Amino acid sequence: MSEKKIMLGNAAIARGAYEAGVKVSAAYPGTPSTEISENMVQYKDVIYSEWSPNEKVATEVAIGASFAGVRSIVSMKHVGVNVASDPLFTAAYTGVNGGMVLVAADDPGMYSSQNEQDSRLVGRTAMIPVFEPSDSMEAKEFTKYAFEASEKYDTPVMIRTTTRLAHSQGVVELFDREEVPDKVYERNIKKYVMMPGNAIPRHVFVEQRLNRMSDDGADMPINRVEMRDTSVGVITSGIPYQYVREAMPDASVLKLGMVNPLPRKMIEEFASKVDKLYVIEELEPHIETQVRSWGINAVGKELMTVQGEYSANMIRERILGEKIETTEPAKVPARPPILCPGCPHRSVFSVLNKMKIHAAGDIGCYTLGAVAPLSVIDTTVCMGSSISTLHGMEKAKGKDYIKNWVAVIGDSTFLHTGINSLMNMVYNQATGTVIILDNSTTGMTGHQDHAATGKTLMGDPTYAIDIYNLCKAIGIKNVNEIDAYDVEGLEKLIASEVAKDEISVIITKAPCVLLKTTKRTHVCKAIPEKCKKCGMCLKPGCPAVIRNEDGTITIDENQCNGCGLCMKRCHFDAIAREEL
């Protein structure tokens, strides 16, 4: 018996994995993919789920589960696919035992990402099939079909989603779970041990597999033709299908659910039936380039863009030539992203700003330390890069050059890939100061646990890795822990450590103020009659501190977490800290 629910695309993918009989799920949180694993936990009686330290490890966990004979799923955002590419590319050669699916959530428009890469191209390079759903119901059903295809064709399957699908809701019909029997593991080193002698024939198998899937494309339920007016035909996939149907309801459409390998015969047949052919796809011209290489005249990126998201209006304007009436958005005060009131990162950045120290930054909430008024972070590239960037600077310019530089990285990011960079500094006799902002969570993606929090994704207590002793264990002599809100102590400690000609690590400790376990015990209050209107309390940029028209300040008690940073910046005792 089935029922219907309104579900996020990410929740629908988790439901699809459940219905497909998946037994193992692994991931590292990253917007817009995070809710897949968070929704997987509701099925913990039959699915083991974990947060892995990074996407490479998560992918290897899924591969291991597949080899053992059960269905497994691994999910990540698009830049996480880069981290996972090493095992993924070779798993394409080994193939699977139990079905294996990797979900790659792309971010057109870069709403929460450092680049706008297209994971379909990764799938093509890795030579694995890529499926792309267009709504929540398809997200569930494509996930189920992906496991069938994975086992039928002996391959990992990538499901490519985007932010708009992941975080939009739609009606999903739910069905019972299929209990898939575990496959027997049989030792087969020619299949599972990828040394050159075995990998060479497996590459041949991979090429043959892609050709077979391309030939079978017309019979796959995820590809379909909607023939209507044959004067205009559109090849599309994913969320752009929705825009095409809204803007061009009468056009004939080839909706591709499998975007790698492309079903060539199906495409050629469709193209022969329409007078004018368009290819509408977000980001790179993945489909268009291949279609045109087959000698098919198709119009795409010369009218559309390789950047950002599409819309029905964009298609009306650029494809149909319609003039779209637009209205000017209301002029409201700008609200740039900012650290939360009481955030422990703010006090660290406030000190660095005062000391005029530059920071090589990393990925997390603390990336906001780049913007005014803190303006401390100078560089941010990828997860774990802060420490390696600092190391590279020191090797390029010498020890004196980095006396006014530090690397800044969060606890979860440090365990993701920062630890490798720190080991590299030890091994290659580097100099530099690394500040690990330990707020006891993976904050930016929504407060997920990690290997140092003492709790698993499934809610079980576990050993919490001690970051202090981990740094000591890899050979760093100068490791210091300090309260993140101790600004005077921080300033002295940072000044002492950056002056040294050796590696030092400073771990600032304070839990994220948004954690449920963080209790508000104090609040700060302004004393107007003592205020000199100097603005020193405003420099840290706390949104709870508000300047009045007369130059004095008010502290919003509903926002204030009582961290006391504003009070410490005031030289006139015009702010008091009171116990709640």
C-alpha positions as CSV (number, residue, x, y, z in Angstrom):
1,M,0.0,0.0,0.0
2,S,1.3,3.4,-0.9
3,E,0.9,6.9,0.5
4,K,1.9,10.4,-0.7
5,K,4.0,13.0,1.0
6,I,5.5,16.4,0.1
7,M,9.2,15.9,0.3
8,L,12.5,17.7,-0.4
9,G,14.5,16.3,-3.2
10,N,17.2,15.2,-0.7
11,A,14.6,13.5,1.5
12,A,13.2,11.7,-1.6
13,I,16.7,10.4,-2.4
14,A,17.0,9.0,1.1
15,R,13.5,7.4,0.7
16,G,14.6,5.9,-2.6
17,A,17.6,4.4,-1.0
18,Y,15.4,2.9,1.7
19,E,12.9,1.5,-0.7
20,A,15.8,0.1,-2.8
21,G,17.0,-2.0,0.1
22,V,20.2,-0.1,0.8
23,K,22.0,-1.2,4.0
24,V,25.0,1.3,4.2
25,S,25.1,5.0,3.7
26,A,28.1,7.3,4.2
27,A,28.7,11.0,3.6
28,Y,30.4,14.2,4.6
29,P,28.0,17.1,5.1
30,G,28.0,19.8,2.4
31,T,25.3,22.0,1.1
32,P,23.2,21.2,-0.9
33,S,23.6,17.5,-0.2
34,T,23.5,17.3,3.7
35,E,19.8,16.5,4.2
36,I,20.2,13.2,2.3
37,S,22.1,11.6,5.2
38,E,20.2,13.5,7.8
39,N,17.0,11.9,6.4
40,M,18.6,8.5,6.2
41,V,18.8,8.3,10.0
42,Q,15.1,7.8,10.2
43,Y,15.7,4.4,8.6
44,K,18.5,3.4,11.1
45,D,16.8,0.1,11.9
46,V,17.7,-1.2,8.5
47,I,20.3,1.3,7.1
48,Y,23.7,2.0,8.8
49,S,24.5,5.6,8.3
50,E,27.7,7.6,9.1
51,W,29.4,10.9,8.8
52,S,32.8,10.1,7.5
53,P,35.9,12.4,8.0
54,N,35.8,13.3,4.3
55,E,34.2,12.3,1.0
56,K,37.1,10.1,-0.1
57,V,36.6,7.9,3.1
58,A,32.9,8.0,2.6
59,T,33.2,6.7,-0.9
60,E,35.6,3.9,0.1
61,V,33.1,2.9,2.8
62,A,30.4,2.6,0.2
63,I,32.7,0.7,-2.1
64,G,33.6,-1.8,0.7
65,A,29.9,-2.3,1.5
66,S,29.3,-3.0,-2.2
67,F,32.1,-5.5,-2.4
68,A,30.7,-7.3,0.6
69,G,27.5,-7.7,-1.3
70,V,25.0,-5.1,-0.1
71,R,23.6,-2.0,-1.7
72,S,25.3,1.2,-0.6
73,I,25.0,5.0,-1.2
74,V,27.4,7.9,-0.7
75,S,26.4,11.5,-0.9
76,M,28.3,14.8,-1.2
77,K,28.3,18.2,-2.7
78,H,30.0,18.8,-6.0
79,V,33.4,19.9,-4.6
80,G,33.3,16.8,-2.5
81,V,33.4,14.7,-5.7
82,N,36.9,16.1,-6.2
83,V,38.0,14.6,-2.9
84,A,36.2,11.3,-3.7
85,S,37.6,11.1,-7.3
86,D,40.5,8.8,-6.4
87,P,38.5,5.8,-5.3
88,L,35.6,6.7,-7.6
89,F,37.6,6.6,-10.8
90,T,39.0,3.2,-9.9
91,A,35.7,1.8,-8.7
92,A,34.5,2.4,-12.2
93,Y,37.1,-0.3,-13.2
94,T,36.4,-2.7,-10.4
95,G,32.6,-2.4,-10.8
96,V,30.4,-3.5,-8.0
97,N,29.0,-6.6,-6.2
98,G,26.0,-5.0,-4.4
99,G,24.7,-1.9,-6.2
100,M,26.5,1.4,-5.4
101,V,25.2,4.9,-6.0
102,L,27.0,8.2,-5.5
103,V,24.9,11.4,-5.2
104,A,26.7,14.6,-6.4
105,A,24.8,17.8,-5.5
106,D,25.9,20.6,-7.8
107,D,25.3,24.3,-7.0
108,P,24.5,26.4,-10.0
109,G,24.7,30.0,-8.9
110,M,27.1,29.2,-6.1
111,Y,24.7,29.8,-3.3
112,S,27.0,28.1,-0.8
113,S,30.1,27.0,-2.7
114,Q,33.5,28.2,-3.9
115,N,33.0,27.1,-7.5
116,E,30.4,26.1,-10.0
117,Q,31.7,22.9,-11.4
118,D,29.5,20.4,-13.3
119,S,29.6,16.9,-11.9
120,R,28.3,15.4,-15.2
121,L,31.8,16.0,-16.6
122,V,33.3,14.1,-13.7
123,G,31.0,11.2,-14.4
124,R,31.9,11.3,-18.1
125,T,35.7,11.3,-17.3
126,A,35.3,8.6,-14.7
127,M,33.3,6.6,-17.3
128,I,30.3,5.9,-15.1
129,P,26.6,6.4,-15.8
130,V,25.1,9.7,-14.6
131,F,21.3,10.0,-13.9
132,E,19.6,13.4,-13.4
133,P,16.1,13.7,-12.0
134,S,13.8,16.7,-12.5
135,D,11.6,16.6,-9.4
136,S,11.3,14.9,-6.0
137,M,9.3,11.9,-7.2
138,E,11.9,11.3,-9.9
139,A,14.7,11.8,-7.3
140,K,13.2,8.8,-5.4
141,E,12.5,6.6,-8.4
142,F,15.8,7.4,-10.2
143,T,17.6,6.4,-7.0
144,K,15.8,3.0,-7.0
145,Y,16.5,2.5,-10.7
146,A,20.2,3.5,-10.2
147,F,20.7,0.5,-8.0
148,E,19.1,-1.8,-10.5
149,A,21.4,-0.4,-13.3
150,S,24.4,-0.6,-11.0
151,E,24.0,-4.3,-10.5
152,K,22.9,-5.0,-14.1
153,Y,25.8,-3.2,-15.7
154,D,28.4,-3.8,-12.9
155,T,29.1,-0.1,-12.3
156,P,28.8,2.6,-9.7
157,V,26.1,5.1,-10.7
158,M,26.2,8.8,-10.1
159,I,22.9,10.7,-9.5
160,R,23.5,14.4,-10.2
161,T,21.2,16.9,-8.5
162,T,21.3,20.6,-8.1
163,T,20.4,23.0,-5.4
164,R,17.0,23.7,-6.9
165,L,16.1,20.0,-6.9
166,A,17.7,19.2,-3.5
167,H,15.9,22.0,-1.7
168,S,12.6,22.1,-3.5
169,Q,9.6,20.1,-2.4
170,G,7.3,18.0,-4.4
171,V,4.7,15.2,-4.1
172,V,6.3,11.8,-3.6
173,E,4.5,8.5,-3.6
174,L,5.9,6.1,-1.0
175,F,6.2,2.4,-1.3
176,D,7.4,-0.4,0.9
177,R,11.0,-1.4,1.2
178,E,12.4,-4.1,-1.0
179,E,14.5,-6.5,1.0
180,V,17.3,-7.3,-1.5
181,P,19.2,-10.5,-0.7
182,D,22.9,-9.9,0.0
183,K,25.1,-11.0,-2.8
184,V,27.8,-13.6,-2.0
185,Y,31.3,-12.2,-2.1
186,E,33.6,-14.3,-4.3
187,R,37.3,-13.7,-4.4
188,N,38.2,-12.3,-7.8
189,I,41.5,-10.5,-7.9
190,K,41.2,-9.8,-11.7
191,K,38.1,-7.8,-10.9
192,Y,38.8,-6.2,-7.5
193,V,42.6,-5.8,-7.4
194,M,43.5,-2.9,-9.7
195,M,47.2,-3.4,-10.5
196,P,48.2,-2.7,-14.1
197,G,47.8,-6.3,-15.3
198,N,44.2,-6.4,-14.1
199,A,43.3,-2.8,-14.8
200,I,44.1,-3.0,-18.5
201,P,41.4,-5.5,-19.4
202,R,39.0,-3.8,-17.0
203,H,39.4,-0.6,-19.0
204,V,38.2,-2.5,-22.0
205,F,35.2,-3.7,-20.0
206,V,34.4,-0.1,-18.9
207,E,34.4,1.1,-22.5
208,Q,32.1,-1.8,-23.6
209,R,29.8,-1.1,-20.7
210,L,29.3,2.5,-21.7
211,N,28.5,1.5,-25.3
212,R,26.0,-1.1,-24.1
213,M,24.3,1.5,-21.8
214,S,24.2,4.0,-24.6
215,D,22.5,1.4,-26.9
216,D,20.0,0.5,-24.2
217,G,19.2,4.1,-23.5
218,A,16.0,4.2,-25.6
219,D,14.5,1.3,-23.4
220,M,15.4,2.9,-20.1
221,P,12.3,4.3,-18.2
222,I,14.3,7.4,-17.2
223,N,14.6,8.6,-20.8
224,R,11.4,9.7,-22.6
225,V,10.2,11.5,-25.7
226,E,7.3,13.9,-25.6
227,M,6.4,14.6,-29.2
228,R,4.2,17.6,-29.8
229,D,4.9,20.4,-32.3
230,T,7.7,19.1,-34.5
231,S,8.8,22.6,-35.6
232,V,10.7,22.9,-32.4
233,G,12.5,20.2,-30.4
234,V,14.4,20.5,-27.1
235,I,16.8,18.1,-25.5
236,T,17.0,18.8,-21.8
237,S,17.4,17.1,-18.4
238,G,17.1,17.8,-14.7
239,I,15.5,21.0,-13.4
240,P,15.8,22.8,-16.8
241,Y,13.1,20.4,-18.0
242,Q,10.6,22.1,-15.7
243,Y,11.5,25.5,-17.2
244,V,11.3,24.2,-20.7
245,R,7.8,22.8,-20.1
246,E,6.6,26.0,-18.6
247,A,8.1,28.3,-21.3
248,M,7.6,26.0,-24.3
249,P,4.5,23.9,-23.6
250,D,4.0,23.0,-27.2
251,A,7.5,22.0,-28.1
252,S,8.6,18.4,-28.6
253,V,11.0,17.4,-25.8
254,L,13.5,14.6,-25.3
255,K,13.9,14.4,-21.6
256,L,17.1,12.6,-20.7
257,G,17.3,10.9,-17.3
258,M,20.6,9.4,-18.2
259,V,23.0,12.1,-19.2
260,N,26.1,9.9,-19.4
261,P,26.5,7.9,-21.5
262,L,24.1,9.7,-23.9
263,P,21.6,7.4,-25.7
264,R,23.0,8.4,-29.1
265,K,20.5,6.5,-31.3
266,M,17.6,7.9,-29.3
267,I,18.9,11.4,-29.7
268,E,19.6,11.0,-33.5
269,E,16.1,9.7,-34.0
270,F,14.5,12.6,-32.1
271,A,16.6,15.2,-33.9
272,S,15.5,13.8,-37.3
273,K,11.9,14.5,-36.4
274,V,12.1,18.2,-35.5
275,D,12.8,21.2,-37.6
276,K,14.8,23.3,-35.1
277,L,16.7,21.6,-32.2
278,Y,17.7,23.3,-28.9
279,V,19.8,21.8,-26.1
280,I,18.9,23.4,-22.8
281,E,21.1,22.5,-19.8
282,E,22.5,24.4,-16.9
283,L,26.3,24.9,-16.5
284,E,28.6,23.2,-19.1
285,P,27.5,22.2,-22.6
286,H,27.9,18.6,-21.7
287,I,25.0,17.3,-23.9
288,E,25.3,20.0,-26.6
289,T,29.0,19.3,-27.3
290,Q,28.5,15.6,-27.9
291,V,25.3,16.1,-29.9
292,R,27.0,18.6,-32.2
293,S,30.1,16.3,-32.5
294,W,27.7,13.7,-34.1
295,G,26.9,16.2,-36.9
296,I,23.6,17.3,-35.5
297,N,22.8,20.9,-35.8
298,A,21.7,22.1,-32.3
299,V,21.5,25.5,-30.7
300,G,22.4,25.9,-27.0
301,K,25.0,28.0,-25.3
302,E,25.2,30.6,-27.9
303,L,21.8,31.7,-26.6
304,M,22.0,30.5,-23.1
305,T,24.7,30.8,-20.4
306,V,27.2,28.6,-18.8
307,Q,26.8,30.4,-15.5
308,G,24.2,30.2,-12.8
309,E,20.6,28.9,-12.8
310,Y,18.1,29.1,-15.6
311,S,14.5,30.1,-15.4
312,A,11.4,29.9,-17.5
313,N,11.7,33.6,-18.2
314,M,15.2,33.2,-19.4
315,I,14.1,30.6,-21.9
316,R,11.3,32.8,-23.1
317,E,13.6,35.7,-23.6
318,R,16.7,34.0,-25.1
319,I,15.1,31.1,-27.0
320,L,11.7,32.5,-28.0
321,G,12.7,36.2,-28.2
322,E,9.9,37.4,-26.0
323,K,10.3,40.6,-24.2
324,I,10.0,40.0,-20.5
325,E,8.6,42.7,-18.3
326,T,10.6,43.0,-15.1
327,T,10.1,45.1,-12.0
328,E,12.8,46.7,-9.9
329,P,13.2,44.9,-6.6
330,A,12.4,46.8,-3.5
331,K,15.3,48.7,-2.1
332,V,15.9,47.3,1.3
333,P,19.0,47.6,3.4
334,A,21.7,45.1,2.4
335,R,22.1,42.1,4.7
336,P,25.4,40.5,3.9
337,P,26.3,37.2,5.6
338,I,27.7,37.7,9.0
339,L,28.8,35.6,12.0
340,C,26.1,35.0,14.6
341,P,26.0,37.1,17.8
342,G,28.3,35.6,20.3
343,C,30.1,33.5,17.7
344,P,33.5,32.4,19.2
345,H,35.2,33.0,15.8
346,R,34.4,36.7,16.1
347,S,36.6,37.2,19.1
348,V,39.6,35.4,17.4
349,F,39.2,37.5,14.2
350,S,38.8,40.6,16.3
351,V,42.2,40.0,17.9
352,L,43.8,39.2,14.5
353,N,42.4,42.4,13.1
354,K,43.7,44.4,16.0
355,M,47.2,42.8,15.5
356,K,47.0,43.4,11.7
357,I,47.8,39.7,11.1
358,H,46.8,38.1,7.8
359,A,45.0,34.7,7.7
360,A,45.1,32.0,5.2
361,G,41.5,30.8,5.5
362,D,39.5,27.6,5.0
363,I,36.0,26.4,4.3
364,G,33.4,27.0,7.1
365,C,31.5,29.8,8.9
366,Y,34.9,31.4,9.6
367,T,35.3,32.2,5.9
368,L,33.1,35.2,6.8
369,G,36.2,36.6,8.5
370,A,37.2,37.9,5.1
371,V,34.5,40.6,5.0
372,A,34.3,43.9,6.8
373,P,34.5,44.8,9.5
374,L,36.7,41.9,10.6
375,S,38.6,41.7,7.2
376,V,41.2,39.2,8.4
377,I,40.9,36.2,5.9
378,D,43.1,36.8,2.8
379,T,42.8,33.5,1.0
380,T,40.3,30.6,0.8
381,V,40.6,27.8,-1.7
382,C,39.2,24.5,-0.5
383,M,38.8,22.2,2.5
384,G,42.2,22.0,4.4
385,S,44.0,24.4,2.2
386,S,44.7,27.1,4.8
387,I,47.6,25.1,6.4
388,S,49.1,24.1,3.0
389,T,48.8,27.7,1.8
390,L,50.7,29.0,4.8
391,H,53.3,26.3,4.3
392,G,53.7,27.3,0.6
393,M,54.1,30.9,1.5
394,E,56.8,30.1,4.0
395,K,58.7,27.9,1.5
396,A,58.4,30.6,-1.1
397,K,59.3,33.7,0.9
398,G,61.0,32.4,4.1
399,K,60.3,32.5,7.8
400,D,60.2,36.2,8.3
401,Y,57.5,36.7,5.6
402,I,54.9,34.7,7.6
403,K,55.5,36.4,11.0
404,N,52.3,38.3,10.4
405,W,50.4,35.4,8.9
406,V,48.5,32.5,10.4
407,A,46.4,29.6,9.1
408,V,42.8,29.5,10.3
409,I,40.8,26.3,10.1
410,G,37.8,24.8,11.9
411,D,37.7,21.5,13.9
412,S,35.7,19.5,11.3
413,T,37.7,20.9,8.4
414,F,40.9,20.1,10.2
415,L,39.8,16.4,10.5
416,H,38.6,16.4,6.9
417,T,41.9,17.3,5.2
418,G,43.7,19.8,7.4
419,I,45.5,17.0,9.4
420,N,47.4,16.0,6.2
421,S,48.5,19.5,5.6
422,L,49.8,19.8,9.2
423,M,51.7,16.5,8.9
424,N,53.3,17.9,5.7
425,M,54.5,21.0,7.7
426,V,56.1,18.7,10.3
427,Y,57.7,16.4,7.7
428,N,59.1,19.3,5.7
429,Q,60.4,21.2,8.7
430,A,58.1,24.2,8.2
431,T,57.5,27.3,10.3
432,G,54.1,28.8,11.0
433,T,51.2,29.2,13.3
434,V,47.9,27.3,12.8
435,I,44.8,28.4,14.7
436,I,42.2,25.6,15.0
437,L,38.8,27.1,15.7
438,D,37.2,24.3,17.8
439,N,33.5,25.0,18.1
440,S,32.5,21.4,18.6
441,T,30.5,21.0,15.5
442,T,30.4,21.2,11.7
443,G,28.6,24.5,11.8
444,M,28.2,25.9,8.3
445,T,26.2,22.9,7.0
446,G,23.8,22.8,10.0
447,H,25.6,21.4,13.1
448,Q,26.5,17.9,12.2
449,D,28.7,15.8,14.4
450,H,32.2,14.8,13.5
451,A,35.0,12.6,14.8
452,A,35.9,14.9,17.6
453,T,32.4,15.5,19.0
454,G,31.8,12.1,20.7
455,K,28.5,11.3,18.9
456,T,27.8,9.5,15.6
457,L,25.3,10.4,12.9
458,M,23.0,7.7,14.3
459,G,23.1,9.3,17.8
460,D,25.4,6.8,19.5
461,P,28.1,7.9,21.9
462,T,31.6,7.2,20.6
463,Y,35.2,8.1,21.3
464,A,35.9,11.8,20.7
465,I,39.2,12.4,19.0
466,D,41.4,14.7,21.1
467,I,42.7,17.4,18.6
468,Y,45.3,18.6,21.1
469,N,46.8,15.2,21.6
470,L,46.5,14.4,17.9
471,C,48.6,17.5,17.1
472,K,51.1,16.4,19.7
473,A,51.2,12.9,18.3
474,I,52.3,14.0,14.9
475,G,55.3,15.9,16.3
476,I,54.2,19.4,17.1
477,K,55.8,20.6,20.4
478,N,54.0,24.0,20.7
479,V,50.3,23.2,21.1
480,N,48.2,25.5,23.2
481,E,44.5,25.5,24.1
482,I,42.7,28.7,25.0
483,D,39.2,30.0,25.6
484,A,38.1,31.6,22.4
485,Y,36.6,34.5,24.3
486,D,39.8,35.3,26.2
487,V,40.9,38.2,23.9
488,E,43.7,39.4,26.1
489,G,45.2,35.9,26.5
490,L,44.7,35.3,22.8
491,E,46.6,38.4,21.8
492,K,49.5,37.5,24.0
493,L,49.5,33.9,22.8
494,I,49.3,34.7,19.1
495,A,52.1,37.3,19.4
496,S,54.3,34.7,21.2
497,E,53.7,31.9,18.7
498,V,54.0,33.8,15.4
499,A,57.5,35.0,16.6
500,K,58.8,31.5,16.9
501,D,60.8,29.8,14.1
502,E,58.9,26.5,14.4
503,I,55.4,25.1,14.0
504,S,52.8,26.1,16.6
505,V,49.2,25.2,16.9
506,I,46.6,27.3,18.9
507,I,43.3,25.6,19.5
508,T,40.6,28.1,20.5
509,K,37.8,26.4,22.5
510,A,34.2,27.5,22.7
511,P,31.1,25.7,21.4
512,C,29.0,27.1,18.6
513,V,26.3,29.4,20.2
514,L,23.6,27.7,18.1
515,L,24.2,24.3,19.5
516,K,21.3,23.0,21.6
517,T,23.8,22.2,24.4
518,T,25.0,25.8,24.6
519,K,23.1,27.6,27.3
520,R,22.8,31.4,27.4
521,T,23.9,32.4,30.9
522,H,24.7,36.1,30.5
523,V,23.6,39.2,28.5
524,C,25.4,42.5,27.9
525,K,23.7,45.8,28.5
526,A,24.7,49.3,27.4
527,I,25.1,52.1,29.9
528,P,24.2,55.2,27.8
529,E,25.4,57.8,30.2
530,K,28.9,56.4,30.1
531,C,29.1,55.9,26.3
532,K,31.6,58.2,24.6
533,K,30.3,57.3,21.1
534,C,33.8,56.1,20.0
535,G,32.4,53.1,18.2
536,M,35.0,50.6,19.5
537,C,32.3,48.1,20.5
538,L,31.0,48.1,16.9
539,K,34.4,47.1,15.3
540,P,33.8,43.3,15.9
541,G,30.6,43.6,13.8
542,C,28.3,41.8,16.2
543,P,24.7,42.2,14.9
544,A,23.4,42.5,18.5
545,V,25.2,45.8,19.0
546,I,23.3,48.6,17.3
547,R,24.3,52.3,16.9
548,N,21.6,54.8,17.7
549,E,21.0,58.0,15.8
550,D,22.8,60.0,18.6
551,G,25.9,57.8,18.3
552,T,25.3,55.8,21.5
553,I,24.7,52.0,21.2
554,T,21.9,49.6,22.1
555,I,22.4,45.9,22.6
556,D,19.5,43.7,21.4
557,E,19.0,41.4,24.3
558,N,17.1,38.9,22.1
559,Q,20.2,38.4,20.0
560,C,23.0,38.9,22.6
561,N,24.6,35.7,23.9
562,G,26.6,37.5,26.6
563,C,30.0,36.7,25.2
564,G,31.3,40.0,26.5
565,L,33.4,40.9,23.4
566,C,31.8,44.3,23.0
567,M,32.4,45.0,26.8
568,K,36.1,44.1,26.5
569,R,36.5,46.5,23.5
570,C,34.9,49.4,25.5
571,H,37.5,51.5,27.4
572,F,34.9,53.5,29.3
573,D,32.9,50.8,31.2
574,A,29.8,51.7,29.1
575,I,28.8,48.1,28.7
576,A,28.0,45.7,31.6
577,R,27.6,41.9,31.6
578,E,24.7,40.6,33.7
579,E,23.8,37.1,34.7
580,L,20.5,35.8,33.5
